[in-house]
């Protein structure tokens, strides 16, 4: 059998998935594939989380250890996690001022350069591609209204 710490982590995500599914079914209308309700996407994400955590538990049980790299065992990884969380919070605060597209480009530039450690050329190219793709998908195709920021309006 595998260590209790691995079981606790996998169980946590399994319970989160079940909780999301239960919450979606009990408080929001899920609807159908042709007419999805507000609880449809959270329910699907809960199903996905439950499925993935179950697969991880089975892999861990078969191997007797965590399959994949542990975030907590490598030096410097916890700092990167805290920075990523802090930058995501700043992103939500900066979006009304900078606008969706520019804030997304700045966020992705930071993540690619500081967290992933890409070279400047790759980080800038990646940030531009992600920001443009997000703009195209959300603002053009899906017509989602995001803050425009100081430079657009």
Short mmCIF file of the C-alpha atoms (twelve columns), coordinates in Angstrom:
data_MODEL
# 
_entry.id   MODEL 
# 
loop_
_atom_site.group_PDB 
_atom_site.id 
_atom_site.type_symbol 
_atom_site.label_atom_id 
_atom_site.label_alt_id 
_atom_site.label_comp_id 
_atom_site.label_asym_id 
_atom_site.label_seq_id 
_atom_site.Cartn_x 
_atom_site.Cartn_y 
_atom_site.Cartn_z 
_atom_site.pdbx_PDB_model_num 
ATOM 1   C CA . UNK A 1   0.000   0.000  0.000   1 
ATOM 2   C CA . UNK A 2   1.143   3.582  -0.506  1 
ATOM 3   C CA . UNK A 3   1.906   6.202  2.198   1 
ATOM 4   C CA . UNK A 4   -0.948  7.886  4.067   1 
ATOM 5   C CA . UNK A 5   0.139   11.357 2.872   1 
ATOM 6   C CA . UNK A 6   -0.490  10.301 -0.735  1 
ATOM 7   C CA . UNK A 7   -3.833  8.824  0.214   1 
ATOM 8   C CA . UNK A 8   -4.816  12.044 2.003   1 
ATOM 9   C CA . UNK A 9   -3.981  14.216 -1.011  1 
ATOM 10  C CA . UNK A 10  -5.801  12.001 -3.462  1 
ATOM 11  C CA . UNK A 11  -8.780  11.679 -1.120  1 
ATOM 12  C CA . UNK A 12  -8.899  15.478 -0.754  1 
ATOM 13  C CA . UNK A 13  -9.244  15.991 -4.519  1 
ATOM 14  C CA . UNK A 14  -11.707 13.126 -4.812  1 
ATOM 15  C CA . UNK A 15  -13.913 14.689 -2.122  1 
ATOM 16  C CA . UNK A 16  -13.594 18.108 -3.767  1 
ATOM 17  C CA . UNK A 17  -14.814 16.639 -7.060  1 
ATOM 18  C CA . UNK A 18  -17.724 14.898 -5.387  1 
ATOM 19  C CA . UNK A 19  -18.561 18.083 -3.480  1 
ATOM 20  C CA . UNK A 20  -18.566 20.159 -6.666  1 
ATOM 21  C CA . UNK A 21  -20.824 17.651 -8.413  1 
ATOM 22  C CA . UNK A 22  -23.189 17.492 -5.432  1 
ATOM 23  C CA . UNK A 23  -23.289 21.274 -5.104  1 
ATOM 24  C CA . UNK A 24  -23.989 21.698 -8.798  1 
ATOM 25  C CA . UNK A 25  -26.833 19.194 -8.722  1 
ATOM 26  C CA . UNK A 26  -28.419 20.491 -5.521  1 
ATOM 27  C CA . UNK A 27  -28.180 24.275 -5.962  1 
ATOM 28  C CA . UNK A 28  -27.907 24.940 -9.697  1 
ATOM 29  C CA . UNK A 29  -29.895 23.761 -12.672 1 
ATOM 30  C CA . UNK A 30  -27.607 21.513 -14.715 1 
ATOM 31  C CA . UNK A 31  -29.814 21.415 -17.795 1 
ATOM 32  C CA . UNK A 32  -28.896 19.304 -20.816 1 
ATOM 33  C CA . UNK A 33  -26.258 19.247 -23.547 1 
ATOM 34  C CA . UNK A 34  -28.501 21.231 -25.882 1 
ATOM 35  C CA . UNK A 35  -29.689 23.646 -23.196 1 
ATOM 36  C CA . UNK A 36  -27.063 23.803 -20.428 1 
ATOM 37  C CA . UNK A 37  -27.928 25.495 -17.166 1 
ATOM 38  C CA . UNK A 38  -25.615 27.445 -14.823 1 
ATOM 39  C CA . UNK A 39  -24.611 24.235 -13.042 1 
ATOM 40  C CA . UNK A 40  -23.595 22.354 -16.192 1 
ATOM 41  C CA . UNK A 41  -19.940 23.413 -16.369 1 
ATOM 42  C CA . UNK A 42  -19.286 23.090 -12.613 1 
ATOM 43  C CA . UNK A 43  -20.854 19.623 -12.710 1 
ATOM 44  C CA . UNK A 44  -18.622 18.568 -15.623 1 
ATOM 45  C CA . UNK A 45  -15.538 19.953 -13.852 1 
ATOM 46  C CA . UNK A 46  -16.502 18.041 -10.705 1 
ATOM 47  C CA . UNK A 47  -16.824 14.855 -12.773 1 
ATOM 48  C CA . UNK A 48  -13.424 15.481 -14.359 1 
ATOM 49  C CA . UNK A 49  -11.775 16.146 -10.981 1 
ATOM 50  C CA . UNK A 50  -13.337 13.001 -9.524  1 
ATOM 51  C CA . UNK A 51  -12.233 10.927 -12.512 1 
ATOM 52  C CA . UNK A 52  -8.660  12.251 -12.484 1 
ATOM 53  C CA . UNK A 53  -8.229  11.814 -8.736  1 
ATOM 54  C CA . UNK A 54  -9.556  8.253  -8.987  1 
ATOM 55  C CA . UNK A 55  -7.086  7.483  -11.790 1 
ATOM 56  C CA . UNK A 56  -4.266  8.991  -9.703  1 
ATOM 57  C CA . UNK A 57  -5.260  6.911  -6.669  1 
ATOM 58  C CA . UNK A 58  -5.233  3.740  -8.761  1 
ATOM 59  C CA . UNK A 59  -1.817  4.585  -10.242 1 
ATOM 60  C CA . UNK A 60  -0.426  5.349  -6.770  1 
ATOM 61  C CA . UNK A 61  -1.834  2.115  -5.354  1 
ATOM 62  C CA . UNK A 62  -0.337  0.073  -8.187  1 
ATOM 63  C CA . UNK A 63  3.114   1.706  -7.985  1 
ATOM 64  C CA . UNK A 64  3.229   2.066  -4.208  1 
ATOM 65  C CA . UNK A 65  4.362   5.671  -4.588  1 
ATOM 66  C CA . UNK A 66  3.328   8.948  -6.203  1 
ATOM 67  C CA . UNK A 67  3.584   8.769  -9.962  1 
ATOM 68  C CA . UNK A 68  5.016   11.979 -11.339 1 
ATOM 69  C CA . UNK A 69  7.090   14.724 -9.758  1 
ATOM 70  C CA . UNK A 70  6.097   15.987 -6.341  1 
ATOM 71  C CA . UNK A 71  5.735   19.752 -6.100  1 
ATOM 72  C CA . UNK A 72  6.825   19.767 -2.480  1 
ATOM 73  C CA . UNK A 73  10.012  17.738 -2.849  1 
ATOM 74  C CA . UNK A 74  11.897  19.970 -5.251  1 
ATOM 75  C CA . UNK A 75  13.734  23.023 -3.935  1 
ATOM 76  C CA . UNK A 76  12.203  26.359 -4.885  1 
ATOM 77  C CA . UNK A 77  8.890   24.945 -6.076  1 
ATOM 78  C CA . UNK A 78  6.877   26.170 -3.101  1 
ATOM 79  C CA . UNK A 79  8.081   29.722 -3.779  1 
ATOM 80  C CA . UNK A 80  6.949   29.424 -7.389  1 
ATOM 81  C CA . UNK A 81  3.531   28.232 -6.239  1 
ATOM 82  C CA . UNK A 82  3.117   31.210 -3.884  1 
ATOM 83  C CA . UNK A 83  4.273   33.629 -6.599  1 
ATOM 84  C CA . UNK A 84  1.819   32.155 -9.072  1 
ATOM 85  C CA . UNK A 85  -1.074  32.541 -6.625  1 
ATOM 86  C CA . UNK A 86  -0.044  36.131 -5.831  1 
ATOM 87  C CA . UNK A 87  0.245   37.020 -9.523  1 
ATOM 88  C CA . UNK A 88  -3.192  35.537 -10.237 1 
ATOM 89  C CA . UNK A 89  -4.684  37.748 -7.520  1 
ATOM 90  C CA . UNK A 90  -2.867  40.774 -8.951  1 
ATOM 91  C CA . UNK A 91  -4.132  39.823 -12.414 1 
ATOM 92  C CA . UNK A 92  -7.744  40.084 -11.280 1 
ATOM 93  C CA . UNK A 93  -7.005  43.466 -9.695  1 
ATOM 94  C CA . UNK A 94  -5.078  44.803 -12.695 1 
ATOM 95  C CA . UNK A 95  -7.570  43.722 -15.351 1 
ATOM 96  C CA . UNK A 96  -9.939  46.706 -14.956 1 
ATOM 97  C CA . UNK A 97  -7.014  49.137 -15.377 1 
ATOM 98  C CA . UNK A 98  -4.976  47.393 -18.076 1 
ATOM 99  C CA . UNK A 99  -7.826  45.580 -19.820 1 
ATOM 100 C CA . UNK A 100 -8.208  41.881 -20.461 1 
ATOM 101 C CA . UNK A 101 -5.756  41.512 -23.330 1 
ATOM 102 C CA . UNK A 102 -2.859  43.527 -21.886 1 
ATOM 103 C CA . UNK A 103 -3.304  42.095 -18.371 1 
ATOM 104 C CA . UNK A 104 -3.315  38.572 -19.829 1 
ATOM 105 C CA . UNK A 105 -0.162  39.289 -21.827 1 
ATOM 106 C CA . UNK A 106 1.612   40.638 -18.713 1 
ATOM 107 C CA . UNK A 107 0.472   37.660 -16.637 1 
ATOM 108 C CA . UNK A 108 1.634   35.134 -19.205 1 
ATOM 109 C CA . UNK A 109 4.952   36.945 -19.690 1 
ATOM 110 C CA . UNK A 110 5.599   36.684 -15.950 1 
ATOM 111 C CA . UNK A 111 4.570   33.024 -15.817 1 
ATOM 112 C CA . UNK A 112 6.648   32.055 -18.847 1 
ATOM 113 C CA . UNK A 113 9.750   34.014 -17.764 1 
ATOM 114 C CA . UNK A 114 9.820   33.876 -13.955 1 
ATOM 115 C CA . UNK A 115 8.030   30.612 -13.238 1 
ATOM 116 C CA . UNK A 116 8.754   28.443 -16.291 1 
ATOM 117 C CA . UNK A 117 12.198  29.966 -16.897 1 
ATOM 118 C CA . UNK A 118 11.872  30.498 -20.636 1 
ATOM 119 C CA . UNK A 119 14.223  32.816 -22.515 1 
ATOM 120 C CA . UNK A 120 12.915  36.324 -23.171 1 
ATOM 121 C CA . UNK A 121 12.214  35.581 -26.829 1 
ATOM 122 C CA . UNK A 122 10.123  32.506 -26.002 1 
ATOM 123 C CA . UNK A 123 8.373   34.202 -23.081 1 
ATOM 124 C CA . UNK A 124 7.358   37.218 -25.178 1 
ATOM 125 C CA . UNK A 125 6.231   35.042 -28.094 1 
ATOM 126 C CA . UNK A 126 4.277   32.726 -25.783 1 
ATOM 127 C CA . UNK A 127 2.627   35.618 -23.948 1 
ATOM 128 C CA . UNK A 128 1.614   37.244 -27.235 1 
ATOM 129 C CA . UNK A 129 0.193   33.989 -28.606 1 
ATOM 130 C CA . UNK A 130 -1.796  33.258 -25.431 1 
ATOM 131 C CA . UNK A 131 -3.112  36.842 -25.132 1 
ATOM 132 C CA . UNK A 132 -4.126  36.939 -28.802 1 
ATOM 133 C CA . UNK A 133 -5.720  33.485 -28.614 1 
ATOM 134 C CA . UNK A 134 -7.644  34.413 -25.456 1 
ATOM 135 C CA . UNK A 135 -8.807  37.650 -27.111 1 
ATOM 136 C CA . UNK A 136 -9.892  35.778 -30.223 1 
ATOM 137 C CA . UNK A 137 -11.733 33.038 -28.318 1 
ATOM 138 C CA . UNK A 138 -13.379 35.048 -25.556 1 
ATOM 139 C CA . UNK A 139 -13.958 38.496 -27.021 1 
ATOM 140 C CA . UNK A 140 -14.420 37.766 -30.727 1 
ATOM 141 C CA . UNK A 141 -15.943 34.269 -30.890 1 
ATOM 142 C CA . UNK A 142 -17.780 34.050 -27.551 1 
ATOM 143 C CA . UNK A 143 -18.510 37.799 -27.264 1 
ATOM 144 C CA . UNK A 144 -17.553 37.913 -23.566 1 
ATOM 145 C CA . UNK A 145 -17.366 41.478 -22.279 1 
ATOM 146 C CA . UNK A 146 -14.132 42.076 -20.399 1 
ATOM 147 C CA . UNK A 147 -12.724 45.372 -19.114 1 
ATOM 148 C CA . UNK A 148 -11.124 47.345 -21.936 1 
ATOM 149 C CA . UNK A 149 -8.612  49.200 -19.808 1 
ATOM 150 C CA . UNK A 150 -7.127  52.662 -20.167 1 
ATOM 151 C CA . UNK A 151 -5.533  52.050 -23.563 1 
ATOM 152 C CA . UNK A 152 -8.674  50.882 -25.404 1 
ATOM 153 C CA . UNK A 153 -11.292 53.247 -24.161 1 
# 
